[in-house]
Every structure is written in structure tokens, then in C-alpha cells.
Amino acid sequence: MFTLVFNLPFKSNYYKNTPINKWLTFFLAHNATIILTPPIERIDFQKKLFPKNDESVIILPVMSFDTCDRWRAGFMKALELNNQGPYYLWSADFDFTEAAQEAALALLNYKGKEDFVVGTIKATGIKESIDQIATLPLINHWFPDFNSFLKTQGFTKPRSELFRISHFLVSSTLQRRWYPTEQTINLLLYCFVNNISTKALLFDNLQDAPESRNNPNVVEQVDRMELWLKYMWREQNESRVKSDYTSLSKDSAKLVEKANKTLLSEL
């Protein structure tokens, strides 16, 4: 028995022809307790849940700013269940393909003892561009040592929404600031700073769902990524805020401007 937070992103048309029911059946067949975290605006999803009245499926509509808020609510519920973990996160963005099922099993069956095991997928299209043009350069700008760690350890997609996390790491990080976006980066940074064990699992054949590959809200993604990286930096560098923050912010703004201009030209 294991506990899995199955995160449902906010999409106005998300519940038409989706693989959610197949994923629920799949994880239940592997002895999971599933915590479904739809945004509260999509509470109508309760009426369409399959299997109905299954005690192993907990529906937890969340009033949230963004996706990672719903992760937080899901993991808090997992702790309430008094299960000692590890806990898993899986995103409903992924189609129910053979490659996706293999990736899910690889994560569930991984036997290592690391506190944070992050699935790394093969991003394509605009998401790949966002990582290469914005995510990684911005991380390198604000946290160059951390960026080197990510590269060395194989965390090529530090925004992943597929991971296994220990009871210890969930308990300790839920007592700290939990970001509404970019929380995987924040968790990896926390592990890096505090010497907590991590592992990157490469899912070679797993890709984003086709409809998510050319999302036009790239400016929003890049802008908020920079915002939360600034928060993370200030938390880690309180003594340097006055002397270094303004200078770093000016150069960061240039990176954001360049990234947005390049990304928008690809749409």
C-alpha cells in the first residue's frame, strides 16, 4: 500500500476525453491510496469519478493559486492518513500510454533509499525551449553551485511533476514556505543546501501530452519562475540582500527579456 497524490491541473476543458479514469484504475490495481487534487473550480469532476465510492480514492478539491498549492494540500492529507511514506506525485497531464505506464512502474518500483526521487521526462516543443532558454539560465544566474549540482546529478528537467518523496522530507518542507509554482526546484534546492539525498530517474520514452507542448502562456511561466527564484535566493542569502540583490535582479531582468522575446518568436 502506498499513497499517491494525483494532481489535476486547471483546464476549462480538462474533463473531456481524458485518461484520468485509466490512471485511477492503474494505480488502484497497484494497491494505491489516491488523493485526487482538482482545483475547486473543477469540483464538477466529482460527479464523473470512476470508480465511484471507492474508499481508496480521496477527492480533495483545493482552493489554490496554482498547481503546487494542490500538491501541498495533497501531501498534508497524506500525512494525516498516518502513512509513513514514501509518497508519490503523478500529474494528470500525461496520456495513458505504454511508455507512461512503464515510467510510473519504474518510479513505484524504485528501491533506492533517497529522500527525493524525481522523474525526468523527454520534454519537447515549447516546454523544452522554456527549460533551455529560461529555467536553466535563471537557475544558473541565481544559484550557480546548485545549477552545477543539477547538471552533475542528471536533473535536466527540474520542474518535473513526477516524483517520490520521503515522509521525512514532506514533514520538514511542509513546515517551511511552500511555493505555489516551481516547488520541485525549491525542494531540490532544499535538498542541495541541507545535504539530503536525491536521485534523478530518466524516463527516456515519456513525453508531455501533445496539447501541452505549445502553450502560449510562456511569458507568464518565465516571469513567475524568476519571481520564485528571487524568493528562494533571498531565503538563502539574507545577509547579502542589500549588497547583491539589486545587481542580480538587473541582470536577471535582462535574461527574462531575452528569453521571452525568443520564446514568443517560436509560437
KAPETA-V458991 format. One record per residue. N is the residue number from 1. RES is the residue in one letter. PHI is phi in whole degrees, 0 to 359 (* if undefined). BURIAL is # if it has 16 or more other C-alpha atoms within 10 Angstrom, else .. Layout:
n,res,phi,burial
N,RES,PHI,BURIAL
N,RES,PHI,BURIAL
This chain:
n,res,phi,burial
1,M,*,.
2,F,219,#
3,T,250,#
4,L,234,#
5,V,270,#
6,F,254,#
7,N,270,#
8,L,251,#
9,P,297,#
10,F,282,.
11,K,213,.
12,S,297,.
13,N,246,.
14,Y,294,.
15,Y,265,.
16,K,258,.
17,N,56,.
18,T,253,.
19,P,270,.
20,I,302,#
21,N,298,.
22,K,295,.
23,W,295,#
24,L,300,#
25,T,298,.
26,F,299,.
27,F,291,#
28,L,296,#
29,A,294,.
30,H,258,.
31,N,70,.
32,A,262,#
33,T,263,#
34,I,252,#
35,I,253,#
36,L,275,#
37,T,239,#
38,P,282,#
39,P,298,#
40,I,299,.
41,E,294,.
42,R,254,#
43,I,296,.
44,D,298,.
45,F,298,.
46,Q,304,.
47,K,288,.
48,K,248,.
49,L,292,.
50,F,226,.
51,P,282,.
52,K,285,.
53,N,57,.
54,D,274,.
55,E,293,.
56,S,275,.
57,V,244,#
58,I,251,#
59,I,265,#
60,L,233,#
61,P,299,#
62,V,236,#
63,M,279,.
64,S,221,#
65,F,281,.
66,D,200,.
67,T,307,#
68,C,292,#
69,D,301,#
70,R,286,#
71,W,302,#
72,R,302,#
73,A,298,#
74,G,296,#
75,F,288,#
76,M,297,.
77,K,295,#
78,A,299,#
79,L,295,#
80,E,298,.
81,L,288,.
82,N,65,.
83,N,270,.
84,Q,278,.
85,G,80,#
86,P,290,#
87,Y,248,#
88,Y,235,#
89,L,238,#
90,W,223,#
91,S,266,#
92,A,286,#
93,D,291,#
94,F,269,#
95,D,295,#
96,F,274,#
97,T,261,.
98,E,298,.
99,A,296,.
100,A,293,#
101,Q,296,#
102,E,298,.
103,A,295,#
104,A,299,#
105,L,294,.
106,A,299,.
107,L,290,#
108,L,294,#
109,N,267,.
110,Y,297,.
111,K,258,.
112,G,295,.
113,K,259,.
114,E,299,.
115,D,285,#
116,F,221,#
117,V,245,#
118,V,247,#
119,G,283,#
120,T,252,#
121,I,260,#
122,K,267,.
123,A,287,#
124,T,223,#
125,G,59,.
126,I,292,#
127,K,294,#
128,E,296,.
129,S,298,#
130,I,301,#
131,D,296,#
132,Q,286,.
133,I,267,#
134,A,237,#
135,T,304,#
136,L,292,#
137,P,299,#
138,L,292,#
139,I,298,#
140,N,297,.
141,H,293,#
142,W,274,#
143,F,220,#
144,P,300,.
145,D,293,.
146,F,296,#
147,N,299,#
148,S,297,.
149,F,299,.
150,L,300,#
151,K,295,.
152,T,297,.
153,Q,274,.
154,G,89,#
155,F,275,#
156,T,283,#
157,K,233,#
158,P,288,#
159,R,258,#
160,S,303,#
161,E,249,#
162,L,233,#
163,F,200,#
164,R,245,#
165,I,225,#
166,S,283,#
167,H,301,#
168,F,301,.
169,L,290,#
170,V,299,#
171,S,300,.
172,S,286,.
173,T,278,.
174,L,291,.
175,Q,273,.
176,R,249,.
177,R,297,.
178,W,247,#
179,Y,280,#
180,P,288,#
181,T,222,#
182,E,59,#
183,Q,289,#
184,T,298,#
185,I,299,#
186,N,297,#
187,L,295,#
188,L,296,#
189,L,297,#
190,Y,300,#
191,C,296,#
192,F,297,#
193,V,294,.
194,N,257,.
195,N,56,.
196,I,262,.
197,S,292,.
198,T,224,#
199,K,207,#
200,A,260,#
201,L,255,#
202,L,270,#
203,F,255,#
204,D,301,.
205,N,263,.
206,L,266,#
207,Q,235,#
208,D,298,#
209,A,299,.
210,P,306,.
211,E,290,.
212,S,262,.
213,R,277,.
214,N,234,.
215,N,291,.
216,P,282,.
217,N,272,.
218,V,295,#
219,V,299,#
220,E,300,.
221,Q,297,#
222,V,291,#
223,D,298,#
224,R,286,.
225,M,298,#
226,E,297,#
227,L,304,.
228,W,286,#
229,L,296,#
230,K,296,#
231,Y,300,.
232,M,299,#
233,W,297,#
234,R,295,.
235,E,296,.
236,Q,274,.
237,N,226,.
238,E,304,.
239,S,287,.
240,R,257,.
241,V,302,.
242,K,294,.
243,S,276,.
244,D,243,.
245,Y,296,#
246,T,298,.
247,S,295,.
248,L,297,.
249,S,295,.
250,K,298,.
251,D,291,.
252,S,295,#
253,A,299,.
254,K,294,.
255,L,298,#
256,V,295,#
257,E,300,.
258,K,295,.
259,A,297,#
260,N,297,#
261,K,298,.
262,T,292,.
263,L,294,#
264,L,296,.
265,S,289,.
266,E,274,.
267,L,283,.
